[in-house]
């Protein structure tokens, strides 16, 4: 299974904007939203249209996920840093509404207030560019220190806080401590950081683009740990998986 969280956070700004990346080694286009991949050289059928991999993934994103803008703006506030008002205004700006039209759509306010928001967002864009440049230089300078790199946070995380301050080195140690060589879990940890690492490791047993019945989920989790009900509950609670209202189907939360 593609580690979609790792792929997403390692993608460039341009790749995130388009919603997919190209894996040169695997010769595949990978959707950054759900992880579905399309192999270079294979012809795909979409309704009555035959298309190559690159066009196929574009059509997939459009059909299954809609505009990438909508997906990104609805991500956890910890990732976007946007207030509800900023999200609302960005959506209006994206749709091309004028300041007057936005005031009317919001049912009040003034065009000068909207103009001020536009200005502040533009200033924030400049700050973001400088910050990205600084972090890029920092990462280039510290390439050898891979053990100090923090683990990737899954996009469905319900609450992003210091529980995720876990380095790759710490993650490896936790996995070795709690998992046997055959992949089974010897005990479910009580500490929050360890729970996250364990659940992150367990969810790799599921495919990104597949829906599972509760029976299928239970069967997979039983192979890992006797108390599969606890695992299933925490996978939902911590935002690794979602389920339908009737609890019949489960899938990876993207």
N, C-alpha and C positions, 0 to 999 in steps of 0.2 A: 504494500500500500504506500502511496506517496505520502510523505509527511507534509500535509498541506499547510500547516501552520509555519513550519520552517521555510517552505518554498515561498509562502506569502511574504513573510517578514524579510526574506533575502532578496525579494524582487525590487527592481528599480522603480522610481516614481512613474516612469513611462509605462512600464509593464503593469503596474497596479492600475493605472488609468485605462489601459486597454482590457484588463481583466484576465490576462493569460500570460504565461511565459513559455519560452521554447527551450526544452532540455536538449542540448546538443548531443550529449552522450547517448541518450535513449531515442533521439530523433522523434520527440513527441512534443505536441503543444498541450500544456496543462492549464486547466481552468483554475484560477486562483480563488474562486468562490466555493466550488464543490470538489475539485480535484479530478474531475473527469478528464481523460486524455485522448488525444487524436494523433495517430502515428503518421509521420511524413511518408508519402509514397502510396498510401492507401486512399482509395476513392470512397467517399461516404455518401449515403443517400439521405436527403432531407426532403420528405414529401416526394415531389416529382423532380427534385433537383439533385444532380450529381455534382459533388464538389471535392476539392482537395482538402487536406487536413486543416490548413490555416483558415480557409473560408468556413469549414465545418465548425471550428471552435467559436468563430465569431457568431455564426448562426445559433449555436448552442447557447451562448451567453445571452443573446438577444431574446431567444425563445424561453429559456428556462429561468433566467435571472432578471431580465430587463436591463435598463441602463445601469452601468457600473456606478454612476453617480449616486443612484438611489441606494445601492448596497453600501457604499462607503459612508454616506451621510448618516445611515442608520446603525453604524457600528457603535460599540460601547463608547461612552463619553471619555473613558480613560484613554482611548486611542485617538479620538478626534479632537478632544479638548473643547468641543463646541457646547454652548448653552442652547437651551431650547429655542430661544429667540434667534440666535445665530443660525441654527439649523433651518428654521422657518424662512428666514430671509435669504439664505443661500439657495434654498429650493426655488424661491421666487426669482432670484437672479438667474439661476440656471434655466428657468423657463422663459427668460427674456422679458419679464415684466418691467415696465418703467417705474420710477419712484411714485408717480401719481397712481398708477394701477395697483401698486403694492399697498399704498395707504387705503385705497378703496377695498381691496381684498381683505385687509386686516380689520376693516370696519372703523378706522380712525387713525389718529396720529398726524404727523406732518412729513412733508417731503424732505425737509432739512434733517430730520432724525434719520430717515432712511439713507440719505446721502452721507451722513456721518458714519453710519454702520458700514457703508461701502468703503469709505476711506479707511476705517479701522481694520477692516478685513484685508485691504490691499497692503497696509503697513505690516500686518501679521504675516502675509505672504512673503514679504521681503525678509522678515526675521527668520521665517522657516527656511528660506534658501540659504541664509548664512549659517544657521544651525546645522542643516544637512551637510554643508561644506565642511564645517568644523568636525562633525562626527565622522565624516568620510576620511578626513585627514588623520583623525585620532585612530580609527580602525586600521588604516594603512600602516600607521606607526606601531601598532600593537598586534600585528597579525600572528606573531609567534605565541602570544599568551592565550591560547585557546581554552585552557582550563579555567580561566577567569571569566569566560563568556557566560552570560546568563542564559538560562533555558528559554525557549520560545513559549510565549503565552498563547494558549489556544483561543481562537477568535470568539468562541462561545462563552468564555469565562464570565460568570455572573457577577463577580466582584474582583477587581484587580487591585491588590494591595501588597504589603511586604511579604505575604506568604509566597509570592512568586520570585523573591530574591534568592534564587537558587542557581549556583554555577553548574556548568557541565560536569565538573569534577565531583561535586556533591551529588549530582544526579546519578552518575555512574556508581558511586559508593552505595547509595540508597537502593538502587536496582540489584546490586550484588548481595546486599544484606537481606532483602525481602523476597527475592525470586530464586527458585532452584534452577538448575541447569536445564530441566525439562520445561521451564516456563511457568511452573505452578507457583502460587503465592503461599509462603509459609505462615504469614500472619498479616492481618490488615493493620497498618499503623494508626496510632491515635493522634500523632502530631500532624498539624495541618500541612506543613511543607512536604512531609513524607507522603501524605495522602495524595497530594497533587502529582508528585513524581510517579507514584504507583498507578494512579488512574490514567495518567498520560501514557504510561507504558502499556497498560491493559487495552486502551482504546485502539491501539495499533492492530488489534485482532479483527477490527471491523473495517469494511470498505467505505470510502467516502460517499460514493454515489449509489449506495444500495439501501433499501428499506428492509428491516428484519422483523419477523414476527416475534412476539414475546418468547415463544418456545425456542426459536433459533438463538435469541440473545441468551436465554438461560443455559442452553446447551454449550455455547461458547464459554460463558463465564464459569460453568461447572467444571470445565477442564482446568481452569485456573485456580479456583478457590471453592471450598465446600459451601461457604455462605454466599452463594451467588446473588441472593436477594439484596444483601448489603452492598455488594459491588454495583448492582444495577441501580440502586437508589442513589448512590453517590455519583455515579456517572451522569445521572439526570441533574442532581442537585448542584454539581459543580460545573454544569454547562458543557460537558463533553458530548452528551447525547440528548436528543429530544424524542418525545413520543407523542402519538396521536391522543386526542382527548379520551378515546375509548380504551387506550392502553394496548391496542392491538399491534401497532407498528412502532418501531424504533429506528432512528438513523443518527449518523454523526451530525452534530450541530455545527453549521458553518456560518 
